[in-house]
Amino acid sequence: MRSFPVLSILFGLAPAFAQPAMTAPDVEAFLDGVMPLQLQREDIAGAVIVVVKDGKVLFEKGYGYADGAKRTPVSANATLFRPGSISKLFTWTSIMQLVEQKKLDLDRDVNDYLDFKIPATFPQPITLRNIMTHTPGFEEVEKDLFVAGVKDLVPLGDYLKKRLPERVFPPGTIPAYSNYATALAGYIVERVSGEPYDDYVERHILQPLGMSRTTFRQPLPAALAPLMSNGYTLASQPPKPFEFVQAWPAGSSSTTADDMARFMIAHLQNGRYGDAQILQPETARMMHSAQFVAVPPLNSMALGFYEESRNGQRIIGHGGDTICFHSDLHLVLGANVGFFVSYNSAGKGQISPRTALWEQFLDRYFPYRAPDTPTLASAAQDARAVSGSYLVSRRSFTTVLSFLSALGVPKVTVNKDGSISMGSRDLAGQPKHFREVAPLVFQEVNGQDRVAFKKDSAGRWIMGVDFPFMVFLEAPWYESGPFNNIVIGGALGILLLTVVLWPVGALVRWHYGRPLTLAPGEGRRRALVRIVCVLDVAFAGAWLALIATLSSATRLSDGLDPTLRIIQIVGWLALIGTLAALYDGWLALGDSSRWWWNRLHAAAIAVACVVFSWFMYHWNMLHLSLKF
């Protein structure tokens, strides 16, 4: 019988069997049949799981190893994992504690709580409600989110003042997940409470709940350091160093599964755990309630938690990722059930192990068959209307890294049956198809995932997805996937081919004793244009090489600035040299004495240089500011 859940999770199958009761023995049998094989298949060192129900721990267990070399097993109550952004829930809980004490107002300008000012880019001020629903309107910033070591950590206020991102959306309009905004909320907790963030969380959340093996402190306290699991990219590779999070209110906690059980129970019981009451019931209910939905009728953002309803259950939760650790926390509110899982390795990345595990857990204990909703008659027409390229709202808009958005623009395509696809795949690796089940609402064929569309005030499509902390915005034609592919592939193809053929042509002419005969001045122009091509190709190659080496987020720091400046100098020289390519192309087109291929090639180089220069400029690759 245990082979069924294993097959389900590994291959996306859905065997039919009678619904089992959610008891400790059955949960253990289910997970014991799944986890060892999942860890082995995905090359993951270890994981930990805890399930709570009706105010008690139903099941908790560690799987695999906290230290693969030493064969140290994972313990649910003694091994520390890094839950990443699940740490944000402690920040949001702290905010709500101060709200119910009347020390904070969710709808007040956050500038009133800060010792620096967020610029008034838009008429509307940013509020804590905006921050907790991920709608403050900030662009994505990455620099110093992680740092190399404890010596690189700076005071939270200094980090926030130095790394303030640009405001790109009016507050309360477009969700775009923001680590910076969460760190800002943690700083407000410090300033209003008068306590350092770590101290506040310990005194007002961890200690009342008895979470004695949880901390936000970096480095770890001496008593907890020996309990920390190693972090791995793959279990078959050496472990990675401890990850230091500069924006610590957004993701620096280290905790055990047993401690996380206490936190989940407290929220499932509206702030109460045993004799402790960390939130008043009405405050907790407000925190868990829907606050903002980007594209109805999809999931909403609550206050910090996000909805992830499935199998007919309203579920709120949060995920978390560092480079090595990958975790999920889910609260099935109506059933009084909580589920926490954390893996200490990134794994192969072929599937999301935590997603597979959670969905099959739900299917086992909350079986659900979606109603057989007929496809709308407008499906084909609506599918064509929403097809096209989209850019995610959570991205860099103004920094030197904004070009990364152009390298992988999601595209909605129409299938022959009138359904749509957008590149996502199911657990079996098959492309997902979505059919229209309500006006501009598309549901996965044989699944529950949904996407929905609406238009903004300018008439552009907004695509909502299952994760309500971001949306996808219709891309203008000059930022679309096909256009970027033409620019990158076409322009760079011409430039690269010119660079490669330059020495090849010289060798061929030398071999056959056919020197190149050029008109006066043409030789200098020809050499200069090819140098410009070399600069363009070198610029693109340097960026690609840099991206390939950014496997560790700790490299995204000021230490990268000298390298970026050198790359930018190459780009600026190429941009200036484009004038020479244009001049040579113009002369070539008007010179009937030159071979037609020579004239066409010179014109093509000029166009390629102009197009690539536009790409560098439009995507801010030559931006004088190195804030990103």
C-alpha positions as CSV (number, residue, x, y, z in Angstrom):
1,M,0.0,0.0,0.0
2,R,2.8,2.4,0.7
3,S,3.9,2.3,-2.9
4,F,0.9,4.4,-3.9
5,P,2.0,7.7,-2.2
6,V,5.6,7.1,-3.3
7,L,4.5,6.8,-6.9
8,S,2.1,9.8,-6.5
9,I,4.8,12.1,-5.3
10,L,7.6,11.0,-7.6
11,F,5.6,10.7,-10.8
12,G,2.4,12.8,-10.2
13,L,0.1,9.8,-10.2
14,A,-3.2,9.9,-8.3
15,P,-4.3,6.4,-7.2
16,A,-7.7,6.0,-5.8
17,F,-8.1,4.6,-2.3
18,A,-10.4,5.1,0.6
19,Q,-9.7,8.2,2.6
20,P,-7.6,7.3,5.7
21,A,-8.0,9.1,9.0
22,M,-5.4,11.6,9.9
23,T,-3.9,9.7,12.8
24,A,-0.3,9.6,14.0
25,P,0.3,6.0,12.8
26,D,-1.2,6.7,9.4
27,V,0.8,10.0,8.9
28,E,4.0,8.2,10.0
29,A,3.3,5.3,7.6
30,F,2.6,7.7,4.7
31,L,5.7,9.9,5.3
32,D,8.0,6.9,6.0
33,G,7.0,5.5,2.7
34,V,7.7,8.7,0.9
35,M,10.6,10.6,2.4
36,P,13.6,8.3,2.2
37,L,13.0,7.6,-1.5
38,Q,12.4,11.3,-2.1
39,L,15.6,12.3,-0.4
40,Q,17.6,9.7,-2.4
41,R,16.0,10.6,-5.7
42,E,16.5,14.3,-5.3
43,D,20.0,14.1,-3.8
44,I,18.9,15.8,-0.6
45,A,20.8,15.2,2.7
46,G,18.0,15.6,5.2
47,A,14.6,17.0,6.0
48,V,12.3,17.5,9.0
49,I,8.5,17.4,9.2
50,V,6.0,18.3,11.9
51,V,2.2,18.0,11.7
52,V,0.0,19.5,14.4
53,K,-3.7,19.0,14.9
54,D,-6.2,20.3,17.4
55,G,-3.6,22.1,19.5
56,K,-1.2,19.1,19.8
57,V,1.7,17.7,17.9
58,L,0.4,14.8,15.8
59,F,3.6,13.8,14.2
60,E,7.2,15.0,14.0
61,K,10.3,13.3,12.6
62,G,13.6,13.9,11.0
63,Y,14.7,12.2,7.9
64,G,18.2,11.7,6.5
65,Y,21.2,13.5,7.8
66,A,22.1,16.9,9.4
67,D,25.7,16.1,8.6
68,G,26.1,13.7,5.7
69,A,29.8,13.0,6.2
70,K,29.4,12.2,9.9
71,R,26.1,10.5,9.4
72,T,24.5,12.7,12.0
73,P,20.7,12.0,11.8
74,V,18.2,14.8,11.7
75,S,16.2,15.2,14.9
76,A,12.8,17.0,15.0
77,N,13.4,18.5,18.4
78,A,17.2,19.1,18.3
79,T,18.3,19.8,14.8
80,L,18.2,23.5,13.6
81,F,17.1,24.3,10.1
82,R,16.9,27.7,8.3
83,P,13.3,28.3,7.3
84,G,14.2,31.4,5.2
85,S,11.3,33.7,4.6
86,I,9.0,31.8,7.0
87,S,10.9,34.0,9.4
88,K,8.8,36.9,8.1
89,L,5.8,35.5,10.0
90,F,7.5,36.4,13.3
91,T,8.0,39.9,12.0
92,W,4.4,40.2,11.0
93,T,3.3,38.8,14.4
94,S,5.5,41.4,16.1
95,I,3.8,44.1,14.1
96,M,0.4,42.9,15.0
97,Q,1.3,42.8,18.7
98,L,2.3,46.5,18.5
99,V,-0.9,47.3,16.5
100,E,-3.1,45.8,19.2
101,Q,-1.1,47.9,21.8
102,K,-1.9,51.0,19.7
103,K,1.8,51.7,19.1
104,L,1.4,51.1,15.4
105,D,-1.3,51.9,12.9
106,L,-1.6,49.7,9.8
107,D,-2.8,52.6,7.7
108,R,-0.4,55.3,8.8
109,D,2.5,56.6,6.6
110,V,5.5,54.4,7.6
111,N,7.7,57.5,7.4
112,D,6.2,58.5,10.7
113,Y,8.0,55.6,12.3
114,L,11.4,55.9,10.6
115,D,14.5,58.1,11.1
116,F,14.8,58.5,7.3
117,K,12.4,59.4,4.6
118,I,11.0,57.2,1.8
119,P,10.6,59.6,-1.2
120,A,7.1,60.7,-2.1
121,T,7.2,59.2,-5.6
122,F,3.5,58.7,-5.6
123,P,0.7,60.7,-3.8
124,Q,-0.1,57.7,-1.6
125,P,2.2,57.0,1.3
126,I,3.4,53.5,2.0
127,T,1.7,51.9,5.0
128,L,2.3,48.8,7.1
129,R,-0.8,47.3,5.5
130,N,0.8,47.7,2.1
131,I,4.0,46.1,3.4
132,M,2.2,43.2,5.0
133,T,0.3,42.5,1.7
134,H,3.5,43.0,-0.4
135,T,2.0,46.0,-2.1
136,P,4.4,48.9,-1.1
137,G,5.4,49.3,-4.7
138,F,9.2,48.7,-4.4
139,E,11.3,47.2,-7.1
140,E,13.4,44.2,-6.3
141,V,16.8,44.7,-4.7
142,E,19.3,42.0,-4.1
143,K,22.5,43.7,-3.0
144,D,23.7,42.5,0.5
145,L,20.5,40.5,1.2
146,F,23.0,37.8,2.1
147,V,26.6,38.6,3.2
148,A,29.7,36.5,3.4
149,G,30.2,36.5,7.2
150,V,29.4,38.1,10.5
151,K,32.0,40.8,9.9
152,D,30.0,42.0,6.9
153,L,26.8,42.5,8.8
154,V,25.9,46.1,9.5
155,P,23.2,47.7,11.7
156,L,19.7,47.2,10.2
157,G,19.0,50.9,9.9
158,D,22.3,51.5,8.0
159,Y,21.4,48.7,5.5
160,L,17.9,50.1,4.9
161,K,19.1,53.6,4.3
162,K,21.8,52.5,1.9
163,R,19.7,50.0,-0.1
164,L,16.5,51.9,-0.4
165,P,14.9,50.7,-3.7
166,E,13.0,52.8,-6.2
167,R,9.2,53.0,-5.9
168,V,7.8,51.7,-9.2
169,F,4.1,51.0,-8.4
170,P,1.6,53.1,-6.4
171,P,1.1,51.6,-3.0
172,G,-1.8,49.1,-2.7
173,T,-2.1,48.3,-6.4
174,I,0.4,45.7,-7.6
175,P,1.8,43.0,-5.4
176,A,5.6,42.5,-5.6
177,Y,7.2,40.4,-2.9
178,S,9.8,42.5,-1.0
179,N,12.5,41.3,1.4
180,Y,13.5,45.0,1.8
181,A,10.0,46.0,2.9
182,T,9.9,43.2,5.5
183,A,13.3,44.3,6.9
184,L,11.8,47.8,7.0
185,A,8.9,46.5,9.1
186,G,11.4,44.8,11.4
187,Y,13.2,48.1,11.8
188,I,9.9,49.7,12.7
189,V,9.5,47.1,15.4
190,E,12.9,48.1,16.8
191,R,12.2,51.8,16.8
192,V,8.6,51.6,18.2
193,S,9.4,49.0,20.9
194,G,12.7,50.4,21.9
195,E,14.2,46.9,21.7
196,P,16.6,45.4,19.2
197,Y,14.7,43.2,16.8
198,D,16.3,39.9,18.0
199,D,15.5,40.8,21.6
200,Y,11.9,41.8,20.9
201,V,11.1,38.5,19.1
202,E,12.7,36.5,21.9
203,R,10.9,38.3,24.7
204,H,7.5,38.6,23.1
205,I,7.2,35.5,20.9
206,L,9.8,32.8,21.5
207,Q,9.9,32.8,25.3
208,P,6.2,32.9,25.8
209,L,5.8,29.9,23.4
210,G,8.7,28.0,24.9
211,M,10.7,28.1,21.6
212,S,14.0,27.7,23.3
213,R,15.8,26.4,20.2
214,T,14.8,29.2,17.9
215,T,16.8,32.3,17.2
216,F,17.3,35.1,14.7
217,R,20.8,35.8,16.0
218,Q,23.8,35.6,13.7
219,P,26.1,33.9,14.4
220,L,24.2,31.4,16.4
221,P,24.4,31.5,20.2
222,A,27.0,29.0,21.5
223,A,24.3,26.8,23.0
224,L,22.6,26.3,19.6
225,A,25.5,26.3,17.2
226,P,26.3,22.5,17.6
227,L,22.6,21.7,16.8
228,M,22.7,23.5,13.4
229,S,22.2,21.3,10.3
230,N,24.7,21.6,7.5
231,G,23.3,23.2,4.3
232,Y,23.9,21.6,0.9
233,T,23.3,22.3,-2.7
234,L,23.4,18.5,-3.3
235,A,23.9,15.9,-0.6
236,S,26.6,14.3,-2.8
237,Q,28.6,17.5,-2.6
238,P,30.4,19.2,0.4
239,P,28.3,21.4,2.7
240,K,28.1,25.1,2.3
241,P,29.0,27.7,5.0
242,F,26.4,29.1,7.3
243,E,24.3,31.7,5.4
244,F,24.3,35.2,7.0
245,V,21.2,37.2,6.2
246,Q,21.7,41.0,6.3
247,A,17.9,41.7,6.1
248,W,17.4,39.5,9.1
249,P,13.8,40.3,9.9
250,A,13.0,38.8,6.4
251,G,14.8,35.5,6.8
252,S,17.5,34.9,9.4
253,S,15.8,32.5,11.9
254,S,17.1,29.1,12.8
255,T,14.7,26.7,14.4
256,T,13.6,23.1,15.1
257,A,10.5,21.4,13.8
258,D,9.3,21.0,17.4
259,D,9.6,24.8,18.0
260,M,7.7,25.5,14.8
261,A,4.9,23.3,16.0
262,R,4.4,25.7,18.9
263,F,4.3,28.7,16.6
264,M,1.7,27.0,14.3
265,I,-0.5,25.9,17.2
266,A,-0.5,29.5,18.5
267,H,-1.7,30.8,15.2
268,L,-4.2,28.0,14.7
269,Q,-5.6,28.8,18.1
270,N,-5.8,32.6,17.4
271,G,-2.7,33.6,19.4
272,R,-2.9,31.1,22.3
273,Y,-0.5,28.3,23.2
274,G,-1.0,26.8,26.6
275,D,-1.2,29.7,29.1
276,A,0.5,32.1,26.7
277,Q,-1.4,34.5,24.5
278,I,0.9,36.2,22.0
279,L,-2.0,37.8,20.1
280,Q,-5.6,38.6,21.1
281,P,-8.1,36.4,19.2
282,E,-9.5,39.3,17.2
283,T,-6.0,40.4,16.2
284,A,-5.1,36.9,15.0
285,R,-8.3,36.6,13.1
286,M,-7.7,39.9,11.4
287,M,-4.1,38.8,10.6
288,H,-5.4,35.6,9.0
289,S,-8.2,37.3,7.0
290,A,-8.1,38.2,3.3
291,Q,-6.8,41.8,2.8
292,F,-5.9,42.2,-0.8
293,V,-6.5,40.3,-4.0
294,A,-4.7,41.3,-7.1
295,V,-6.9,39.4,-9.6
296,P,-10.2,38.0,-8.4
297,P,-11.2,35.3,-7.8
298,L,-7.7,34.0,-7.0
299,N,-6.0,33.7,-3.7
300,S,-5.7,36.8,-1.5
301,M,-2.9,38.2,0.7
302,A,-3.7,38.1,4.4
303,L,-1.6,40.2,6.7
304,G,1.8,38.6,6.1
305,F,0.4,35.1,5.5
306,Y,-0.7,34.3,1.9
307,E,-3.7,32.2,0.9
308,E,-2.9,28.9,-0.8
309,S,-6.3,27.3,-0.7
310,R,-6.6,23.9,-2.2
311,N,-8.7,20.7,-2.0
312,G,-11.7,22.7,-0.9
313,Q,-9.9,24.0,2.2
314,R,-8.9,27.6,3.0
315,I,-5.2,27.4,3.7
316,I,-2.8,30.2,4.7
317,G,0.9,29.8,4.9
318,H,4.4,30.9,3.8
319,G,7.4,29.4,2.1
320,G,11.0,30.1,2.7
321,D,14.3,29.6,0.8
322,T,17.9,30.3,1.4
323,I,20.5,29.0,-1.0
324,C,20.5,25.6,0.7
325,F,17.4,25.3,2.9
326,H,13.9,25.1,1.4
327,S,10.8,25.1,3.6
328,D,7.0,25.4,3.7
329,L,4.5,26.2,6.5
330,H,0.8,25.6,5.9
331,L,-2.2,26.2,8.2
332,V,-5.5,24.5,7.3
333,L,-7.6,26.8,9.4
334,G,-10.9,25.0,9.3
335,A,-9.4,21.6,10.2
336,N,-7.1,23.1,12.8
337,V,-4.1,21.4,11.1
338,G,-0.6,22.7,10.6
339,F,2.2,21.3,8.4
340,F,5.9,22.3,8.4
341,V,8.6,20.8,6.3
342,S,12.2,21.9,5.7
343,Y,14.9,20.4,3.5
344,N,18.6,21.1,4.1
345,S,19.5,20.8,0.4
346,A,18.5,22.4,-2.8
347,G,18.4,19.1,-4.6
348,K,18.4,18.4,-8.3
349,G,15.6,20.9,-9.0
350,Q,13.7,18.6,-11.4
351,I,10.6,18.9,-9.2
352,S,9.7,20.8,-6.0
353,P,9.9,18.1,-3.4
354,R,8.0,20.2,-0.8
355,T,5.2,21.0,-3.3
356,A,4.9,17.3,-4.2
357,L,4.8,16.2,-0.6
358,W,2.2,18.8,0.5
359,E,-0.1,18.2,-2.4
360,Q,-0.1,14.5,-1.8
361,F,-0.6,15.0,1.9
362,L,-3.7,17.1,1.1
363,D,-4.9,14.5,-1.4
364,R,-4.6,11.8,1.2
365,Y,-6.4,13.5,4.1
366,F,-8.5,16.1,2.4
367,P,-9.6,14.4,-0.9
368,Y,-11.3,16.7,-3.3
369,R,-12.8,16.4,-6.7
370,A,-13.2,19.6,-8.5
371,P,-16.6,20.2,-10.1
372,D,-16.9,19.3,-13.7
373,T,-17.1,22.8,-15.0
374,P,-17.7,23.1,-18.7
375,T,-15.3,25.1,-20.9
376,L,-16.8,28.4,-21.8
377,A,-17.9,29.2,-25.3
378,S,-15.6,32.2,-25.2
379,A,-12.5,30.1,-24.4
380,A,-10.8,30.3,-27.8
381,Q,-11.4,34.0,-28.2
382,D,-10.3,34.9,-24.6
383,A,-7.3,32.7,-25.0
384,R,-6.2,34.6,-28.0
385,A,-6.9,37.9,-26.3
386,V,-4.6,37.1,-23.3
387,S,-1.8,35.4,-25.3
388,G,1.5,37.2,-25.4
389,S,4.5,38.0,-23.2
390,Y,4.4,39.0,-19.6
391,L,6.9,40.4,-17.1
392,V,6.8,39.5,-13.4
393,S,6.0,42.3,-11.0
394,R,8.8,41.2,-8.6
395,R,11.8,42.3,-10.6
396,S,14.4,45.1,-11.0
397,F,13.1,48.0,-13.1
398,T,15.9,50.6,-12.9
399,T,19.1,48.9,-11.8
400,V,21.9,47.3,-13.8
401,L,20.3,43.9,-13.2
402,S,17.0,44.7,-14.8
403,F,18.2,43.1,-18.1
404,L,17.8,39.7,-16.3
405,S,14.0,40.1,-16.9
406,A,14.7,40.1,-20.6
407,L,16.5,36.7,-20.6
408,G,13.4,34.7,-19.7
409,V,10.1,36.4,-20.5
410,P,7.1,34.2,-19.7
411,K,4.8,33.7,-22.6
412,V,1.1,32.7,-22.7
413,T,0.4,30.6,-25.7
414,V,-2.8,29.2,-27.2
415,N,-3.1,25.4,-27.7
416,K,-5.1,23.8,-30.5
417,D,-7.9,22.9,-28.1
418,G,-8.4,26.5,-27.0
419,S,-6.6,26.1,-23.7
420,I,-3.5,28.1,-22.8
421,S,0.0,27.3,-21.5
422,M,2.7,29.3,-20.0
423,G,5.7,27.0,-19.7
424,S,4.9,25.5,-16.3
425,R,5.0,21.7,-15.9
426,D,3.3,19.2,-13.5
427,L,5.1,16.8,-11.2
428,A,5.3,14.3,-14.0
429,G,7.2,16.8,-16.2
430,Q,4.3,17.4,-18.6
431,P,3.3,20.9,-19.8
432,K,0.3,22.2,-17.9
433,H,-2.8,23.3,-19.9
434,F,-5.4,25.7,-18.6
435,R,-8.9,25.9,-19.8
436,E,-11.4,28.7,-19.3
437,V,-13.9,27.9,-16.5
438,A,-15.2,31.4,-15.8
439,P,-14.7,34.7,-17.7
440,L,-10.9,35.2,-18.0
441,V,-10.3,32.5,-15.3
442,F,-8.4,29.4,-16.5
443,Q,-8.0,26.2,-14.5
444,E,-5.4,23.5,-15.0
445,V,-6.8,20.5,-16.9
446,N,-7.0,17.6,-14.5
447,G,-5.6,19.9,-11.7
448,Q,-6.4,22.7,-9.4
449,D,-4.0,25.5,-10.3
450,R,-5.6,28.6,-11.7
451,V,-4.6,31.8,-13.6
452,A,-6.8,34.7,-14.1
453,F,-6.6,38.0,-16.1
454,K,-7.9,41.5,-15.8
455,K,-6.9,44.8,-17.4
456,D,-5.3,47.8,-15.7
457,S,-6.3,51.4,-16.1
458,A,-4.1,51.6,-19.3
459,G,-5.8,48.6,-20.9
460,R,-2.9,46.2,-20.4
461,W,-3.4,42.7,-19.2
462,I,-2.5,41.6,-15.6
463,M,-2.1,37.9,-15.1
464,G,-2.7,36.6,-11.6
465,V,-1.4,33.2,-10.4
466,D,-1.7,31.0,-7.3
467,F,0.8,33.0,-5.4
468,P,-0.9,36.3,-4.5
469,F,2.4,38.2,-3.6
470,M,3.2,38.8,-7.3
471,V,1.5,39.1,-10.7
472,F,2.6,39.2,-14.3
473,L,2.2,42.3,-16.4
474,E,1.7,42.4,-20.1
475,A,5.0,43.3,-21.7
476,P,5.1,46.0,-24.4
477,W,6.3,44.7,-27.8
478,Y,9.8,46.0,-27.3
479,E,10.1,44.0,-24.1
480,S,8.4,40.9,-25.3
481,G,10.1,37.5,-25.6
482,P,10.1,37.3,-29.4
483,F,11.6,40.8,-29.7
484,N,14.3,40.2,-27.1
485,N,15.2,36.9,-28.8
486,I,15.6,38.7,-32.1
487,V,17.7,41.4,-30.4
488,I,19.9,39.1,-28.4
489,G,20.0,36.3,-31.0
490,G,20.1,38.3,-34.2
491,A,22.3,41.2,-33.2
492,L,24.7,39.2,-31.2
493,G,24.8,36.5,-33.9
494,I,25.9,39.0,-36.5
495,L,28.4,40.6,-34.1
496,L,29.8,37.2,-33.0
497,L,30.0,35.9,-36.6
498,T,31.9,39.1,-37.6
499,V,34.4,38.6,-34.7
500,V,35.0,34.9,-35.6
501,L,35.3,35.5,-39.4
502,W,37.8,38.4,-38.9
503,P,40.8,36.3,-38.1
504,V,39.5,33.4,-40.2
505,G,39.2,35.6,-43.3
506,A,42.7,36.9,-42.7
507,L,44.1,33.3,-42.5
508,V,42.3,32.3,-45.7
509,R,43.6,35.3,-47.6
510,W,47.1,34.6,-46.3
511,H,46.9,31.0,-47.3
512,Y,45.9,31.8,-50.8
513,G,48.1,34.8,-51.2
514,R,45.2,37.2,-51.7
515,P,45.8,40.4,-49.8
516,L,42.8,42.5,-48.9
517,T,42.6,45.6,-51.2
518,L,40.8,48.5,-49.6
519,A,40.2,52.1,-50.6
520,P,42.1,54.9,-48.6
521,G,40.6,55.1,-45.1
522,E,38.5,52.0,-45.5
523,G,41.0,49.8,-43.8
524,R,41.1,51.9,-40.6
525,R,37.3,52.0,-40.6
526,R,37.0,48.3,-41.1
527,A,39.4,47.6,-38.2
528,L,37.6,50.0,-35.9
529,V,34.2,48.5,-36.7
530,R,35.5,45.0,-35.9
531,I,37.0,46.3,-32.6
532,V,33.5,47.6,-31.8
533,C,32.1,44.1,-32.6
534,V,34.7,42.6,-30.3
535,L,33.7,45.0,-27.5
536,D,30.0,44.2,-27.9
537,V,30.6,40.5,-27.8
538,A,33.0,40.9,-24.8
539,F,30.4,42.9,-23.0
540,A,27.7,40.3,-23.5
541,G,30.2,37.4,-22.7
542,A,31.3,39.1,-19.5
543,W,27.8,39.5,-18.3
544,L,27.0,35.8,-19.1
545,A,30.1,34.7,-17.3
546,L,29.3,36.9,-14.3
547,I,25.7,35.5,-14.1
548,A,27.1,31.9,-14.3
549,T,29.3,32.6,-11.3
550,L,26.7,34.2,-9.1
551,S,25.7,30.8,-7.6
552,S,26.1,32.3,-4.1
553,A,23.9,35.3,-3.1
554,T,26.8,36.6,-1.0
555,R,28.5,37.8,-4.2
556,L,25.8,40.4,-4.7
557,S,27.6,43.0,-2.6
558,D,29.7,46.1,-3.1
559,G,32.6,43.8,-3.7
560,L,31.1,43.2,-7.1
561,D,31.3,46.9,-8.1
562,P,34.8,47.0,-9.6
563,T,34.0,44.1,-11.9
564,L,30.7,45.7,-12.9
565,R,32.5,49.0,-13.7
566,I,35.1,47.3,-15.9
567,I,32.3,45.5,-17.8
568,Q,30.4,48.9,-18.1
569,I,33.5,50.6,-19.5
570,V,33.6,48.0,-22.2
571,G,29.9,48.7,-22.9
572,W,30.4,52.4,-23.0
573,L,33.3,52.1,-25.5
574,A,31.1,49.8,-27.6
575,L,28.3,52.3,-27.4
576,I,30.5,55.1,-28.6
577,G,32.0,52.9,-31.3
578,T,28.5,52.3,-32.7
579,L,28.9,55.7,-34.4
580,A,31.8,54.4,-36.4
581,A,29.8,51.3,-37.4
582,L,26.9,53.6,-38.5
583,Y,29.3,55.8,-40.5
584,D,30.9,52.8,-42.2
585,G,27.6,51.2,-43.0
586,W,26.3,54.4,-44.5
587,L,29.4,54.8,-46.7
588,A,29.2,51.1,-47.7
589,L,25.6,51.4,-48.9
590,G,26.5,54.3,-51.1
591,D,29.7,52.8,-52.6
592,S,28.7,50.8,-55.7
593,S,32.3,49.8,-56.3
594,R,32.2,47.5,-53.2
595,W,31.1,43.9,-53.5
596,W,27.4,43.5,-52.7
597,W,28.1,41.1,-49.8
598,N,30.6,43.6,-48.3
599,R,28.0,46.3,-48.5
600,L,25.3,44.2,-47.0
601,H,27.6,43.0,-44.2
602,A,28.7,46.5,-43.3
603,A,25.0,47.6,-43.1
604,A,24.1,44.5,-41.0
605,I,26.9,45.3,-38.5
606,A,25.7,48.9,-38.2
607,V,22.1,47.7,-37.5
608,A,23.3,45.0,-35.0
609,C,25.5,47.6,-33.1
610,V,22.5,50.0,-32.9
611,V,20.1,47.3,-31.8
612,F,22.5,46.0,-29.2
613,S,23.3,49.5,-28.0
614,W,19.6,50.1,-27.5
615,F,19.3,46.9,-25.5
616,M,22.2,48.0,-23.2
617,Y,20.6,51.4,-22.7
618,H,17.0,50.3,-22.3
619,W,17.7,47.6,-19.8
620,N,20.0,49.9,-17.7
621,M,23.1,47.8,-18.2
622,L,25.2,51.0,-18.4
623,H,23.5,52.7,-15.4
624,L,25.9,54.9,-13.5
625,S,24.4,53.8,-10.2
626,L,25.4,50.3,-9.0
627,K,22.6,49.9,-6.6
628,F,20.8,46.7,-7.3
